[in-house]
């Protein structure tokens, strides 16, 4: 049985004070939900602070991005080896905002996924379609293409040490959310596509929903058989909301 995973993606938010308050507020909800893995992905500059706050707690943590290089003349980047040294378990790769604002191609995302895994991190691979693609009924084609780039570079077995987050771009920060039925249909499509390469691997991989998952929508989303938790944006900055999402994921 796949363990539910609820992961916060703080994006470009936080201060020393707010990060301290938020992590401290999550300690009890995480401890009270042993059947759920609780994680937060912080801006790189706050990872050291999260490390100190999360020590000896049930909270896991990671980075919001990672570079393809482990060292060298790449000013401003964050090496996966550096990220790992601060105790990170996860690294988000291919978030729609990185793909859109930094022109990250499927091949770049696959290379970041590879670098993260080789450095001992678990990549959280974000995939999903735009509103135009959704309305044109191209969702399945888009997510399969994004997955195939990773499979071609890393192999299907790499998904035994990875997480997938389906994030319909049209539902991020817009207040729109895919219905549980729409989300489940896409998650089932993703799992079936992976199963066409390796059924055992497909059954094991956690697939999170990442399109404006919040305290109100989480219970119905998490009831779906192929939705294994959430990659949570804005709601992860609100302790009470995030705690409610964690509780909704309990099995």
C-alpha positions in Angstrom: 0.0 0.0 0.0 1.3 3.4 -0.9 1.8 5.8 2.0 0.1 9.1 1.6 2.4 12.1 1.2 1.4 15.7 1.9 4.1 18.1 0.8 4.1 21.9 1.1 5.7 24.0 -1.6 6.4 27.4 -0.1 7.5 29.0 -3.4 9.0 32.5 -3.0 7.6 33.1 0.5 9.0 33.2 4.0 11.0 35.1 6.6 13.1 33.7 9.5 10.2 34.4 11.8 7.5 33.0 9.6 9.5 29.8 8.8 10.2 29.2 12.4 6.5 29.7 13.3 5.3 27.5 10.5 7.6 24.5 11.1 6.9 24.7 14.9 3.2 24.7 14.2 3.4 21.6 12.0 5.3 19.4 14.5 2.2 18.3 16.3 0.0 17.6 13.3 2.8 15.6 11.7 3.4 13.6 14.9 -0.3 12.9 15.2 -0.5 11.4 11.7 2.0 8.6 11.5 0.2 7.0 8.5 1.0 10.2 6.5 4.4 11.5 5.4 4.5 15.2 6.0 7.1 17.3 4.1 7.9 20.9 3.3 9.9 22.3 0.4 11.5 25.6 1.3 13.4 28.3 -0.6 17.1 27.3 -0.6 18.1 30.1 1.7 15.8 28.7 4.5 16.8 25.0 4.2 19.4 25.3 7.0 16.8 26.8 9.3 14.3 24.1 8.4 16.9 21.5 9.1 17.5 22.8 12.6 13.7 23.2 13.3 12.7 19.8 11.9 15.4 17.8 13.7 14.0 14.9 15.7 10.5 15.5 14.4 8.2 13.7 11.9 8.6 16.5 9.3 10.7 15.7 6.2 11.9 18.5 3.9 13.3 19.3 0.6 14.2 22.0 -2.0 11.9 23.7 -4.5 14.4 23.2 -7.3 17.9 21.7 -7.9 20.5 22.3 -10.5 21.8 19.7 -13.0 25.4 20.4 -11.9 27.0 19.2 -8.6 29.7 21.9 -8.7 31.4 24.4 -10.9 31.1 27.9 -12.3 27.4 28.2 -12.2 26.7 31.3 -10.1 23.5 31.4 -8.2 22.6 27.7 -8.6 22.0 25.1 -5.9 23.8 21.8 -6.3 21.9 18.6 -5.4 24.9 17.6 -3.3 24.7 20.8 -1.3 21.0 20.3 -0.9 21.5 16.8 0.3 24.2 17.9 2.8 21.5 19.9 4.7 19.4 16.8 5.3 16.9 17.2 2.5 15.0 14.1 1.4 13.2 15.7 -1.6 13.8 18.0 -4.5 11.0 19.4 -6.7 11.9 19.3 -10.4 9.9 20.6 -13.4 7.4 22.7 -11.5 5.2 24.5 -14.0 6.6 27.9 -12.8 10.1 26.7 -13.6 9.0 25.4 -17.0 7.2 28.7 -17.8 9.4 31.3 -16.3 12.8 29.7 -16.8 12.1 27.9 -20.1 12.9 24.5 -18.6 12.3 21.9 -21.3 11.3 18.3 -20.7 15.0 17.3 -21.3 16.3 19.8 -18.7 13.7 18.5 -16.2 14.8 15.0 -16.9 18.5 16.0 -16.3 17.6 17.7 -13.0 15.7 14.5 -12.0 18.8 12.5 -12.8 21.1 14.8 -10.8 18.8 14.7 -7.8 18.7 10.9 -7.7 22.4 10.5 -8.2 23.0 12.8 -5.2 20.7 10.8 -3.0 17.6 12.9 -3.2 14.1 11.8 -4.2 12.9 13.9 -7.1 9.3 15.2 -7.1 8.5 15.3 -10.8 5.9 17.9 -11.7 3.9 17.3 -14.8 0.7 18.9 -16.1 -1.1 20.8 -18.9 -2.1 24.4 -19.6 -5.7 25.6 -19.9 -5.4 25.6 -23.7 -4.2 22.0 -23.7 -6.9 21.0 -21.2 -9.6 22.5 -23.3 -8.1 20.9 -26.4 -8.3 17.5 -24.6 -4.5 17.1 -24.9 -3.9 16.3 -21.2 -3.0 12.6 -21.7 -0.6 13.5 -24.5 1.1 16.2 -22.5 1.7 14.2 -19.4 2.9 11.1 -21.3 5.4 13.3 -23.3 6.7 14.8 -20.0 7.0 11.3 -18.4 8.7 9.8 -21.5 11.5 12.3 -21.4 12.4 11.2 -17.9 12.0 7.5 -18.8 14.3 7.9 -21.8 17.0 9.5 -19.7 16.6 7.6 -16.5 14.7 4.4 -17.1 11.3 3.3 -15.8 12.9 1.7 -12.6 14.0 5.2 -11.5 10.4 5.8 -10.5 10.8 3.4 -7.6 12.8 6.3 -6.0 10.7 9.2 -7.2 7.4 11.0 -6.6 5.1 12.4 -9.4 3.0 15.5 -8.8 0.2 16.1 -11.3 -0.4 19.9 -11.4 -3.0 21.1 -13.9 -1.5 24.6 -14.6 -5.0 26.0 -15.1 -5.8 25.2 -11.5 -2.7 26.7 -9.8 -3.3 30.0 -8.0 -6.5 30.6 -9.9 -9.0 29.3 -7.4 -10.0 26.6 -9.8 -9.5 23.0 -8.9 -9.9 19.9 -11.0 -12.9 17.9 -9.8 -11.9 14.7 -7.9 -13.1 12.7 -11.0 -11.0 14.7 -13.4 -7.9 14.4 -11.2 -8.4 10.7 -10.7 -8.8 10.2 -14.4 -5.5 11.8 -15.1 -3.7 10.1 -12.2 -5.0 6.7 -13.5 -3.8 7.7 -17.0 -0.3 8.4 -15.5 -0.2 5.1 -13.6 -1.4 3.1 -16.7 1.2 4.8 -18.8 4.0 3.8 -16.4 2.5 0.3 -16.2 2.9 -0.1 -19.9 6.7 -0.1 -19.2 6.7 -1.8 -15.7 3.5 -2.6 -13.8 5.2 -3.2 -10.5 6.9 0.2 -10.6 3.7 1.9 -11.6 1.9 0.4 -8.6 4.5 1.6 -6.1 5.0 5.2 -7.2 3.2 8.0 -5.2 1.3 10.4 -7.5 0.3 13.6 -5.8 -2.3 16.1 -6.8 -0.9 19.6 -7.1 -3.6 22.0 -8.4 -4.7 24.3 -5.6 -5.1 21.5 -3.1 -6.6 23.0 0.0 -8.4 22.1 3.2 -11.8 22.1 1.5 -10.9 20.1 -1.6 -8.4 17.6 0.0 -10.9 15.1 1.5 -12.6 14.3 -1.7 -9.4 14.3 -3.7 -7.6 11.9 -1.3 -10.5 9.4 -1.5 -9.6 8.7 -5.1 -7.7 5.4 -5.6 -4.8 6.8 -7.6 -4.3 10.1 -5.6 -1.7 9.5 -3.0 -1.6 12.9 -1.4 -0.9 16.5 -2.4 1.7 19.0 -3.4 0.3 22.0 -1.6 1.0 25.6 -2.5 -0.7 28.5 -0.8 -2.5 26.4 1.8 0.9 25.1 3.1 1.7 28.5 4.4 -1.4 28.4 6.7 -0.8 26.0 9.6 -4.4 25.2 10.3 -5.2 24.6 6.7 -2.1 22.4 6.2 -3.0 20.5 9.3 -6.5 19.8 7.9 -5.0 18.6 4.7 -2.7 16.2 6.6 -5.7 14.9 8.5 -7.6 14.3 5.3 -4.8 12.1 4.0 -4.8 9.8 7.0 -5.6 6.1 6.3 
